[in-house]
């Protein structure tokens, strides 16, 4: 089992990629990051590493062996999860990249992604709660009304509320145009209030007692709107309604129907949720109270704000798990002595570390290339996001946004394939020990095997890349990608 003193990522690699390659300290010259310095970035990175090792990694195995339980009323999780999340919120990481006017410190996305990689490497299941909450809050800051931001986003950034995304249904996965969840106007609730009725499946973090409230973002079709994706709208549907003074109000008509049991991420509740079944009657009526977010009929476009962030988060999680597995295998291979050097006869000499055997070296070097390359891809995408928001000229911002658009399905998919391969190699390096629960690598593989499916399979990402991203704006995004590749090849030559 990983201890608080063992490495789960490489601080040296992160330091090299942030400063020697991506030059993040140069971002401090821009107005948004003017209050920061390399010393500030280093202190946040060090605090993240320390908290991830001491409070996240230390219960990863326990949460895997003690899955959430549901007694028909409440979900029970091991207490270490809430303790870790409270400390995560307590050092301000939930709002780290956000504007000062909502309590953020305006940390660059590149640095924040590097910080969060420590938590994903340490314990992907516990890290999923803040990952979803931050993406949920970012969407609402972009599209929500001032009232929704005040009532729901600010408590999220304090760690009092957590967030989810509710897209899939029992019979609807990636074909979101077939969503059957309905929304009907609620005359008593004001202009943007609706009552939502339907069932959502595979909702990570959909119910728990880790926070005071859960903010669901739900794709549904408002009554009378057209079929297909163009008829979908997005609704904020909280577990508890919030009063005008910020206190919790009535229980909303959102009910946990059951828990799903995945092969990995076992500390993350994964749920089947019923909206509007009548188990609760807010304001005396059945139906889950939901508030329209963004324009009616533009729900999927709004949801892509969270989905794209989640896709990058999935890729980053795959890197963290792969890196952790690689380092575990490397430690084992250096310590485990077995066999003699090639060419030795019989039992001549002492057994050598298995890291010196050519096939083990092949697997370790392959894994090293996958995880270091994956980390580079994630941090490069984050640097593009910083460029798209803060570059000096509009042309530079547009170019970065275009390149990030093209790369997003790749950022999700490539690490999910090849960093999972690093976990596969780690099991193989450990041999018979690798598939026992006495070592982390067995769980790390199971945890990472979910990522090729999370937020859209490889096939879905390929359709997005070739069917949308490559041809958008007459192929402009692909052209920018090719230009960047040529520039990099020229530098390497």
C-alpha positions as CSV (number, residue, x, y, z in Angstrom):
1,X,0.0,0.0,0.0
2,X,1.2,3.5,-0.8
3,X,2.3,5.5,2.3
4,X,2.3,9.2,2.8
5,X,6.1,9.3,2.2
6,X,6.1,7.5,-1.1
7,X,5.8,9.3,-4.4
8,X,2.6,9.0,-6.4
9,X,3.7,11.6,-9.0
10,X,7.0,13.2,-9.9
11,X,7.4,16.7,-8.4
12,X,10.5,17.0,-10.5
13,X,8.6,16.2,-13.7
14,X,5.9,18.7,-12.9
15,X,8.4,21.3,-12.1
16,X,10.2,20.8,-15.4
17,X,7.0,20.8,-17.4
18,X,5.6,23.9,-15.8
19,X,8.6,26.1,-15.8
20,X,11.2,24.8,-18.3
21,X,8.7,23.9,-21.0
22,X,5.4,25.8,-20.5
23,X,7.0,28.9,-18.8
24,X,4.1,29.4,-16.5
25,X,6.0,31.9,-14.4
26,X,5.7,34.3,-17.4
27,X,2.0,34.3,-16.9
28,X,2.6,36.5,-13.9
29,X,3.3,39.4,-16.3
30,X,-0.4,39.4,-17.3
31,X,-3.0,41.4,-15.3
32,X,-5.1,38.4,-14.2
33,X,-2.1,36.8,-12.5
34,X,-0.1,39.9,-11.5
35,X,-0.4,39.1,-7.8
36,X,1.3,35.7,-8.3
37,X,4.9,34.5,-8.6
38,X,6.8,31.3,-8.9
39,X,7.0,31.2,-5.1
40,X,3.2,31.3,-4.9
41,X,2.8,28.6,-7.5
42,X,5.4,26.4,-5.7
43,X,3.7,26.8,-2.3
44,X,0.3,25.8,-3.7
45,X,1.9,22.8,-5.4
46,X,3.6,21.7,-2.2
47,X,0.4,22.1,-0.2
48,X,-1.4,20.0,-2.8
49,X,1.2,17.2,-2.7
50,X,1.2,17.1,1.1
51,X,-2.6,17.0,1.4
52,X,-2.9,14.4,-1.3
53,X,-0.4,12.1,0.3
54,X,-1.5,12.5,3.9
55,X,-5.3,12.7,3.6
56,X,-6.3,11.3,0.2
57,X,-3.8,8.4,-0.5
58,X,-4.2,7.1,3.0
59,X,-7.8,6.0,2.6
60,X,-7.8,5.0,-1.1
61,X,-7.7,1.3,-0.2
62,X,-10.2,1.6,2.6
63,X,-12.8,3.3,0.4
64,X,-12.2,0.6,-2.3
65,X,-12.9,-2.2,0.2
66,X,-15.8,-0.4,1.9
67,X,-18.1,0.8,-0.8
68,X,-21.0,3.2,-0.2
69,X,-24.1,1.7,1.3
70,X,-27.7,2.9,1.0
71,X,-30.3,1.9,3.7
72,X,-33.3,3.4,1.7
73,X,-32.9,6.8,3.4
74,X,-29.2,7.8,3.5
75,X,-25.9,6.9,1.9
76,X,-23.1,5.9,4.2
77,X,-19.4,6.4,3.3
78,X,-16.2,6.0,5.3
79,X,-15.6,9.1,7.4
80,X,-12.1,9.7,5.9
81,X,-13.7,10.9,2.6
82,X,-15.5,13.8,4.2
83,X,-12.5,14.7,6.3
84,X,-10.3,14.9,3.2
85,X,-12.8,16.9,1.2
86,X,-13.3,19.4,4.1
87,X,-9.5,20.0,4.2
88,X,-9.4,20.3,0.4
89,X,-12.0,23.0,0.5
90,X,-10.4,24.6,3.6
91,X,-7.2,25.5,1.7
92,X,-9.2,27.2,-1.1
93,X,-8.6,24.7,-3.9
94,X,-12.2,24.6,-5.0
95,X,-12.1,28.3,-6.1
96,X,-8.4,28.5,-6.9
97,X,-8.8,29.5,-10.6
98,X,-11.9,31.6,-10.2
99,X,-12.3,35.4,-10.1
100,X,-11.5,37.3,-6.9
101,X,-15.1,38.5,-6.8
102,X,-16.4,35.0,-6.0
103,X,-13.5,34.3,-3.5
104,X,-11.0,32.8,-6.0
105,X,-7.3,33.6,-6.2
106,X,-7.1,33.6,-10.0
107,X,-4.5,30.8,-10.2
108,X,-3.6,29.9,-13.7
109,X,-5.3,26.8,-15.0
110,X,-2.0,25.2,-15.8
111,X,-0.8,25.4,-12.2
112,X,-4.2,24.3,-10.9
113,X,-4.3,21.2,-13.2
114,X,-0.9,20.2,-11.9
115,X,-2.0,20.7,-8.3
116,X,-5.2,18.6,-8.8
117,X,-3.2,15.8,-10.5
118,X,-1.7,15.0,-7.1
119,X,-5.2,14.3,-5.8
120,X,-6.2,12.2,-8.8
121,X,-3.1,10.1,-8.5
122,X,-3.6,9.7,-4.7
123,X,-7.3,8.8,-4.7
124,X,-9.4,9.2,-7.9
125,X,-12.6,8.3,-6.1
126,X,-12.5,11.0,-3.5
127,X,-11.0,13.5,-6.0
128,X,-14.1,13.0,-8.2
129,X,-16.3,15.0,-5.8
130,X,-14.4,18.3,-6.1
131,X,-13.7,17.7,-9.8
132,X,-17.4,17.6,-10.6
133,X,-18.2,20.5,-8.2
134,X,-15.6,22.8,-9.8
135,X,-16.9,22.0,-13.3
136,X,-20.5,22.5,-12.1
137,X,-19.6,25.9,-10.6
138,X,-17.7,27.0,-13.6
139,X,-20.7,26.3,-15.9
140,X,-23.1,28.2,-13.6
141,X,-20.7,31.2,-13.4
142,X,-20.8,31.3,-17.2
143,X,-24.6,30.8,-17.7
144,X,-26.3,31.2,-14.3
145,X,-28.2,34.2,-13.1
146,X,-26.9,36.3,-10.2
147,X,-29.5,34.7,-7.9
148,X,-28.4,31.1,-8.8
149,X,-24.8,32.1,-8.4
150,X,-25.4,33.6,-5.0
151,X,-27.6,30.7,-3.7
152,X,-25.8,27.7,-5.2
153,X,-22.3,28.5,-6.6
154,X,-20.8,30.4,-3.7
155,X,-21.7,27.6,-1.2
156,X,-20.1,25.2,-3.7
157,X,-16.9,27.2,-3.7
158,X,-16.9,27.1,0.1
159,X,-17.3,23.3,0.1
160,X,-20.7,23.4,1.6
161,X,-22.5,22.2,-1.5
162,X,-21.3,19.7,-4.1
163,X,-22.3,19.4,-7.8
164,X,-23.1,16.8,-10.4
165,X,-24.0,16.5,-14.1
166,X,-27.1,14.5,-15.1
167,X,-27.2,13.5,-18.7
168,X,-27.6,9.7,-19.2
169,X,-30.8,7.8,-18.6
170,X,-31.4,4.0,-18.2
171,X,-32.0,3.7,-21.9
172,X,-30.1,6.8,-23.1
173,X,-26.3,6.9,-23.0
174,X,-24.4,9.0,-25.5
175,X,-27.5,9.5,-27.8
176,X,-28.6,12.5,-25.8
177,X,-31.2,13.5,-28.4
178,X,-33.3,10.7,-27.0
179,X,-33.5,12.1,-23.5
180,X,-37.0,11.6,-22.1
181,X,-36.7,13.7,-18.9
182,X,-39.4,16.4,-19.1
183,X,-39.7,19.9,-17.6
184,X,-43.0,21.7,-17.1
185,X,-43.3,25.4,-16.2
186,X,-44.0,26.0,-12.5
187,X,-46.3,29.0,-12.4
188,X,-45.8,29.5,-8.7
189,X,-42.0,29.5,-8.9
190,X,-41.3,32.5,-11.2
191,X,-40.2,32.9,-14.8
192,X,-37.3,30.5,-14.9
193,X,-38.8,27.8,-12.5
194,X,-39.9,24.4,-13.8
195,X,-40.9,21.0,-12.4
196,X,-38.7,18.2,-13.7
197,X,-39.8,14.6,-14.1
198,X,-37.6,11.7,-15.2
199,X,-34.8,9.3,-14.3
200,X,-31.1,9.8,-14.6
201,X,-28.5,6.9,-14.6
202,X,-24.8,6.7,-13.8
203,X,-24.7,9.9,-11.9
204,X,-21.4,10.2,-10.0
205,X,-21.8,11.9,-6.7
206,X,-25.5,11.9,-7.1
207,X,-26.3,11.3,-3.4
208,X,-24.3,11.3,-0.2
209,X,-24.0,13.0,3.2
210,X,-20.7,14.7,2.4
211,X,-22.2,18.1,1.9
212,X,-25.2,20.2,3.0
213,X,-26.7,20.1,-0.4
214,X,-26.1,18.7,-3.9
215,X,-26.6,20.8,-7.0
216,X,-27.7,18.7,-10.0
217,X,-27.4,20.1,-13.5
218,X,-30.0,18.2,-15.5
219,X,-30.6,17.9,-19.2
220,X,-34.3,17.8,-19.9
221,X,-36.9,18.7,-22.6
222,X,-39.2,21.5,-21.7
223,X,-42.8,20.7,-22.5
224,X,-43.6,21.4,-26.1
225,X,-40.0,21.8,-27.3
226,X,-38.8,19.9,-30.4
227,X,-37.3,16.4,-30.3
228,X,-33.6,15.8,-30.6
229,X,-30.7,17.7,-29.0
230,X,-32.0,21.1,-30.2
231,X,-35.0,20.7,-27.9
232,X,-33.0,20.1,-24.7
233,X,-32.6,22.7,-22.0
234,X,-30.4,22.7,-18.8
235,X,-31.9,23.0,-15.3
236,X,-30.4,23.4,-11.9
237,X,-32.2,21.0,-9.6
238,X,-30.9,21.0,-6.0
239,X,-31.4,18.2,-3.5
240,X,-32.6,20.9,-1.1
241,X,-34.1,24.2,-2.1
242,X,-32.4,27.3,-0.8
243,X,-34.2,30.2,0.9
244,X,-33.6,33.8,0.1
245,X,-31.4,34.2,3.2
246,X,-29.2,31.3,2.0
247,X,-30.5,28.8,4.5
248,X,-31.6,25.3,3.4
249,X,-35.3,25.1,2.6
250,X,-37.6,22.2,1.7
251,X,-36.3,18.8,0.4
252,X,-36.7,18.8,-3.3
253,X,-38.4,15.9,-5.2
254,X,-35.1,14.2,-6.0
255,X,-34.8,10.6,-4.8
256,X,-32.0,8.1,-4.8
257,X,-33.4,4.9,-6.4
258,X,-30.2,2.9,-6.0
259,X,-26.4,2.7,-6.2
260,X,-24.4,1.3,-9.1
261,X,-21.3,-0.8,-8.3
262,X,-18.4,-0.1,-10.6
263,X,-15.2,-2.1,-10.8
264,X,-13.2,1.0,-9.8
265,X,-13.8,4.4,-8.2
266,X,-15.7,2.5,-5.5
267,X,-15.5,5.4,-3.1
268,X,-17.6,7.6,-5.5
269,X,-21.3,7.1,-5.2
270,X,-22.7,6.3,-8.6
271,X,-26.4,6.6,-8.7
272,X,-29.8,6.1,-10.2
273,X,-31.8,9.2,-9.5
274,X,-35.6,9.8,-9.8
275,X,-36.7,13.4,-10.4
276,X,-40.3,14.3,-9.6
277,X,-41.7,10.9,-8.6
278,X,-43.7,12.5,-5.7
279,X,-41.7,11.2,-2.8
280,X,-41.4,14.8,-1.7
281,X,-43.7,17.7,-2.4
282,X,-41.9,21.1,-2.4
283,X,-44.4,23.9,-2.1
284,X,-47.1,21.2,-1.8
285,X,-46.7,19.7,-5.2
286,X,-44.9,16.7,-6.7
287,X,-42.2,17.4,-9.2
288,X,-38.5,18.4,-8.7
289,X,-38.2,22.2,-8.7
290,X,-35.6,23.2,-11.4
291,X,-34.3,26.5,-12.6
292,X,-33.5,27.1,-16.3
293,X,-29.8,27.7,-16.9
294,X,-29.0,29.6,-20.0
295,X,-31.4,29.8,-23.0
296,X,-34.2,27.4,-23.5
297,X,-33.3,24.8,-26.1
298,X,-29.6,25.5,-25.7
299,X,-29.0,23.1,-22.9
300,X,-26.5,20.9,-24.6
301,X,-24.4,23.8,-25.6
302,X,-24.4,25.0,-22.0
303,X,-23.6,21.5,-20.8
304,X,-20.6,21.2,-23.1
305,X,-19.0,23.8,-20.8
306,X,-19.0,21.2,-18.0
307,X,-18.5,18.2,-20.3
308,X,-15.3,19.6,-21.9
309,X,-13.9,20.4,-18.5
310,X,-14.8,16.9,-17.3
311,X,-13.2,15.3,-20.4
312,X,-9.9,17.0,-19.6
313,X,-10.4,16.0,-16.0
314,X,-10.8,12.3,-17.1
315,X,-7.7,12.5,-19.1
316,X,-5.8,14.0,-16.2
317,X,-7.2,11.3,-13.9
318,X,-5.9,8.7,-16.3
319,X,-2.5,10.3,-16.2
320,X,-2.4,10.4,-12.4
321,X,-3.4,6.7,-12.0
322,X,-1.0,5.6,-14.7
323,X,1.9,7.7,-13.1
324,X,1.1,6.2,-9.7
325,X,1.2,2.7,-11.1
326,X,4.4,3.3,-13.0
327,X,6.2,4.6,-9.8
328,X,4.9,1.6,-7.8
329,X,6.2,-0.8,-10.4
330,X,9.6,1.1,-10.6
331,X,10.1,0.8,-6.8
332,X,9.2,-2.9,-6.9
333,X,11.5,-3.6,-9.8
334,X,14.4,-1.9,-8.1
335,X,13.9,-3.8,-4.9
336,X,12.8,-7.3,-6.1
337,X,15.8,-9.5,-6.8
338,X,15.3,-12.5,-9.1
339,X,17.3,-14.2,-11.8
340,X,20.8,-13.5,-13.2
341,X,22.1,-11.3,-15.9
342,X,21.7,-12.5,-19.5
343,X,24.5,-14.9,-20.4
344,X,25.1,-16.0,-16.8
345,X,25.2,-19.8,-16.2
346,X,23.1,-21.5,-13.7
347,X,23.2,-19.9,-10.3
348,X,26.4,-17.9,-10.9
349,X,26.5,-14.8,-8.9
350,X,23.8,-13.1,-6.8
351,X,20.2,-12.5,-8.1
352,X,19.8,-9.1,-9.7
353,X,17.0,-6.5,-9.4
354,X,14.3,-7.4,-11.9
355,X,14.7,-3.8,-13.2
356,X,17.8,-5.0,-14.9
357,X,16.0,-7.6,-17.0
358,X,15.4,-6.4,-20.6
359,X,11.7,-7.1,-20.7
360,X,11.0,-5.4,-17.4
361,X,13.1,-2.4,-18.6
362,X,11.0,-2.3,-21.8
363,X,7.7,-2.1,-19.8
364,X,9.1,0.5,-17.4
365,X,10.5,2.7,-20.1
366,X,7.3,2.4,-22.1
367,X,5.2,3.4,-19.1
368,X,7.5,6.3,-18.3
369,X,7.0,7.6,-21.8
370,X,3.2,7.2,-21.6
371,X,2.8,9.0,-18.2
372,X,5.2,11.8,-18.8
373,X,3.8,12.4,-22.2
374,X,0.2,12.2,-20.8
375,X,1.1,14.8,-18.2
376,X,2.6,17.0,-20.8
377,X,-0.6,16.8,-22.9
378,X,-2.8,17.7,-19.9
379,X,-0.7,20.6,-18.9
380,X,-0.4,21.9,-22.5
381,X,-4.2,21.9,-22.8
382,X,-4.4,23.8,-19.5
383,X,-1.8,26.3,-20.9
384,X,-4.0,26.8,-24.0
385,X,-6.9,27.5,-21.7
386,X,-4.9,30.2,-20.0
387,X,-3.9,31.6,-23.4
388,X,-7.5,31.6,-24.6
389,X,-8.5,33.7,-21.6
390,X,-5.5,36.0,-21.0
391,X,-3.3,36.3,-24.1
392,X,-2.5,39.9,-25.2
393,X,-4.3,39.9,-28.5
394,X,-7.6,38.7,-29.6
395,X,-6.0,36.7,-32.4
396,X,-3.8,34.8,-29.9
397,X,-6.7,34.1,-27.7
398,X,-8.8,32.8,-30.6
399,X,-6.0,30.6,-31.9
400,X,-5.5,29.0,-28.5
401,X,-9.2,28.4,-28.1
402,X,-9.4,26.8,-31.5
403,X,-6.4,24.5,-30.8
404,X,-7.9,23.5,-27.5
405,X,-11.2,22.7,-29.2
406,X,-9.4,20.3,-31.5
407,X,-7.3,18.7,-28.8
408,X,-10.0,18.2,-26.2
409,X,-11.2,14.7,-27.5
410,X,-7.5,13.7,-27.8
411,X,-6.8,15.0,-24.3
412,X,-9.6,12.8,-23.0
413,X,-8.8,9.7,-25.1
414,X,-5.0,9.4,-25.4
415,X,-4.2,9.1,-21.7
416,X,-7.2,6.9,-21.2
417,X,-5.6,4.4,-23.6
418,X,-1.9,4.7,-22.9
419,X,-1.8,5.5,-19.2
420,X,-4.1,2.6,-18.7
421,X,-1.4,0.6,-20.5
422,X,1.1,1.8,-17.9
423,X,-1.2,0.3,-15.2
424,X,-1.3,-2.9,-17.2
425,X,2.5,-3.0,-17.4
426,X,2.7,-2.3,-13.6
427,X,0.7,-5.5,-12.9
428,X,3.0,-7.4,-15.3
429,X,6.2,-6.1,-13.7
430,X,5.0,-7.3,-10.3
431,X,4.1,-10.7,-11.7
432,X,2.0,-12.8,-9.4
433,X,2.0,-10.1,-6.7
434,X,0.6,-7.7,-9.2
435,X,-2.9,-9.1,-9.3
436,X,-3.2,-9.4,-5.5
437,X,-4.7,-6.8,-3.3
438,X,-1.5,-6.6,-1.3
439,X,-0.3,-4.0,-3.8
440,X,-1.8,-0.8,-5.2
441,X,-1.4,-1.7,-8.8
442,X,-4.4,-4.0,-8.9
443,X,-6.7,-1.3,-7.7
444,X,-5.1,1.4,-9.8
445,X,-5.8,-0.7,-13.0
446,X,-9.4,-1.1,-12.0
447,X,-9.8,2.6,-11.3
448,X,-8.2,3.6,-14.6
449,X,-10.2,1.1,-16.6
450,X,-13.2,3.3,-16.2
451,X,-11.6,6.3,-17.9
452,X,-11.8,4.9,-21.5
453,X,-15.6,5.0,-21.0
454,X,-16.1,8.1,-18.7
455,X,-17.3,11.2,-20.6
456,X,-17.7,9.3,-23.9
457,X,-15.9,6.3,-25.3
458,X,-13.1,6.3,-27.8
459,X,-15.6,6.0,-30.6
460,X,-17.6,9.0,-29.4
461,X,-14.4,11.1,-29.1
462,X,-13.4,10.0,-32.6
463,X,-16.7,11.1,-34.0
464,X,-16.3,14.5,-32.2
465,X,-12.8,14.9,-33.5
466,X,-13.4,14.0,-37.1
467,X,-17.1,14.9,-37.4
468,X,-16.9,18.3,-35.7
469,X,-13.5,19.5,-34.7
470,X,-11.5,18.8,-37.8
471,X,-14.0,20.4,-40.2
472,X,-15.2,23.3,-38.1
473,X,-14.5,26.7,-39.6
474,X,-13.5,25.1,-42.8
475,X,-10.7,23.1,-41.2
476,X,-9.2,26.1,-39.4
477,X,-8.6,24.1,-36.2
478,X,-6.8,21.3,-38.0
479,X,-4.7,23.8,-39.7
480,X,-3.6,25.4,-36.4
481,X,-2.8,21.9,-35.0
482,X,-0.6,21.1,-38.1
483,X,1.1,24.4,-37.8
484,X,1.9,23.7,-34.2
485,X,3.2,20.3,-35.0
486,X,5.5,21.7,-37.7
487,X,6.9,24.3,-35.3
488,X,7.6,21.6,-32.7
489,X,9.3,19.4,-35.3
490,X,11.4,22.3,-36.5
491,X,12.5,23.0,-32.9
492,X,13.4,19.4,-32.3
493,X,15.5,19.2,-35.5
